[in-house]
Amino acid sequence: MYKIMVVEDDPKIAQLLQDHLTRYEFQVEIATQFNQITEEFMRIQPHLVLMDLNLPSFDGFYWCRQIRQTSKCPILFISAREGSMEQVMALENGADDYITKPFHYEIVLAKIRSALRRAYGTYANQGERTVEVEGLVLYPERMLLTLKDQSVELSQKEAILIEALMEKKMRVVSRDQLLDRLWNDQHFIDDNTLNVYVTRVRKKFRDLGIQEAVETVRGSGYMLKITWSGEA
């Protein structure tokens, strides 16, 4: 039985989530000490966290970062904020998905099951994987990109994006393919969100001395085409 931790300061919503998910044989525990979420997480040891964004003391972004220091447990944000930047910030701070309020319980349940499959089920990775291209080594699970003795840390979405491009070096990866890889529900993702992540990934490559790495191809996709600093 999977254990889910609900971090929601509205008692009614928290209780409704608990009641609904319990019907599907999840064990659900509601956090109550909102200034000690990390301690609550360590005590509960959940398989997945449902995290509200607006919380007393510190917001969900803060607590997501704290949890990410010690755990890769899936974290799904639930928030009334519908702006694309809030969703980008949630993903950038380590979240796996973002659900807006008001929500349908069927969608919450589907996203929970999807996240659990990726983390623990059929699609879970066994052992540490690496992806290598021209001396670059990506550690997807550690969210780390290295080149010789240099390294840069990545967000989860940056690691997924770089992996998709490295797997098809010198071949075009369409925007739709990247959206599918990054987000299950691409219909709800603002198109500019992908552009934001491509810009950030380009900077990570530059930090390793790779001046040009991600080339835009006819506005329909991207291609990994490495140009080292100083090359023509």
N, C-alpha and C positions, 0 to 999 in steps of 0.2 A: 504494500500500500504506500503510495507516494504521499509525502507530507508537504503541505503548502502553508506558508506563513503570510498572513494578511496584515499589511501595514496601512491602516486606514483610520483616520481620526473621527470619521462619522460613524458612530456605533450602529446606526440602522443599516448603512451600506455594508459594513463589515459583517454584521449578523446575517444579512441576506446572502452575501457571498458564501459564508460558511455553510448556511443551510442548503444552498443550491449545490455546492461542490461535494458536500457530504453525501448527497444522494447518489453521486457517481463514485462512491467508495474512495474518495480522497480523505485523508486526515488533515483537518484544517485547524490551525491555531492562530488566534488573533493577538497581535502585539498590543500591549497596553502602556508600556513605558516608553513614551516617544522621545525622551532624552537619552535613552539607552538602547537604541535599536540594534547596535552591534552586539551588545550583551544578550539581547533577546534572540538574535540570530544564532549565536553560539549555543544558547541554551536549547533552542528548538531544533536546530540542525535540519532545516527544511530541504527538500529537493527543489523547491521553486518558491519565489517571493512575488507576491502581488503588492506593488508599492504605489501609494498615492503620492502625488507631487507636492501638494500643499499640506505641510505637517507642522505641528508646533515645534518650537526651538530651532530645528534645522529642516531644510526641505528634502524632498526625495533624492535630488541630485547628490546632495552631501552623503546621505546614507548609502546610496548606491556605490559611490566611490569607496566608502569605508568597507563595505562588504567585498568589493572587488579586490581589496588588498590581500584577502585570505581565501576567497572562494570564487569558483567559476559557475556557481549555482545560477540557473536562469532567473532573470529579474524582469518582470513585466510591469510597466508603469500603467496606472489607471488615473486619468486626470480629466478635469473639465476644460483644461486649456487645449484649444484645438489648433493653435498656430503651428506652422511648420518649424519654426525655430525651437519651440519647446520640444518637439519630437526629435529634432537634430541633437539638441543638448542632452536629451535623455539617452539617446544611442551613443553619443560621444562620451557620456559619463559611465558607460558600461552596461546599459540596459539591453535586453534582447528584443523587446517589442514595446509598443505603445498603443494603449486602448483609450479612446476618448469617451467621456461621460456625456449624456446617458448612454449606456451600453446594453447590448443584448447578451443575456447569459450564455446563449449558444455560441456567440463569438468568443467570449471569454473562455469558455470550455474548450473550444477548438484550438485557440491559441495556446492554452496551457498544455493540451495534449501534444501539439506540434513541438513546443519547446522541450517537453519531457522526452519525446522521441529523439530529438537531436542530441540531447544531453546524455541520456541514459539508455535509449532503446536501440533499434535496428541501425540507426544512422550515427550512433555514437562512435567516436574515433577510439581505436584500440592502440595504445602506445603513442609516443610523440611522432608526429609527421614533420617532414621538412619538404620544402619546394626550393629547387636550386636552378638559377639561370645566370650564366656568365659570372660566377663568383658570388652572386647574391644568394643568401640563404634566408628563407622565410620560415619561422617557427609559428605556425598558425595558432596552436593552442596557447603558447606563451605570448602571442601577439608581439613578436620581436622580429625585426629585419636586420640582418647583419651583412657587412661587406668587409672582409679581412678582419682587422681588429676594431672596426667601428660598428656601432649598433644604434638603432632608434626604436623606441617603444611605439606601439600602435594601439589605436582603439580597436575594438572588435570589428567594427564595420570596415575600418581601413585595412585590417588584415584580410578580411574576406575579399575586398575589392582587389588588393594586390595579388592575392592567390589566383583569382580569376584571370587576371592579366598575365601573370607569370606562366600559368598553365597553357596559355595560347600565345606565347611570345611570337611577335611579328605577324600575328593574325588579328583581324578585327573582332572585337567582342562588342556586340550590339548593346545599346542602352537597355533594351528590353531584357536581354540576357543578364545584364548586371543587376537590374531591378529585381528580377526573379531570384537571383542569387542572394541579394542583400535583404530583400523584404518579401515575405510571402504574399502580402496584400499590396502589390505595387499600385493598385487603383487608388489607394488612399494616400500615396506618397507624392508630395509636390515634386514636379520635375526638377526644380532647382536644387532639391536636396542632394541628388546625385552629383550635380555640378560642384556643390560645396565639398563633398567627399573627394572628388577627383582633384580639386585644388589642394586639399590637405595632403593627399597622397603624393602629389608632385613635390610639395615642400619636403616631405619625408625623404624622397629620393635625393633632392638637392642637399639635404643635410648629410647624406652619405657621399657627396661629391659627384652625383650623377645629374648633370645639368638639365638634360632633357630625357624623360622616360616615358611619359604617357602622352601619346599623340592623338589629337582629335581627328577622326576620319569622316569627312563629309557631314559632320554634325549628327551622324547616326550611330556612332559608336566610338570606341577607344582601342588603341593598340599600344602594347609595350614595345618601345623602340629606344633602346638605351644609347645615349650619347654621353660619354664621359666628359668631365670638365676639361676644356682646352681643345676638344675635338672640333673639327670643322663641321 
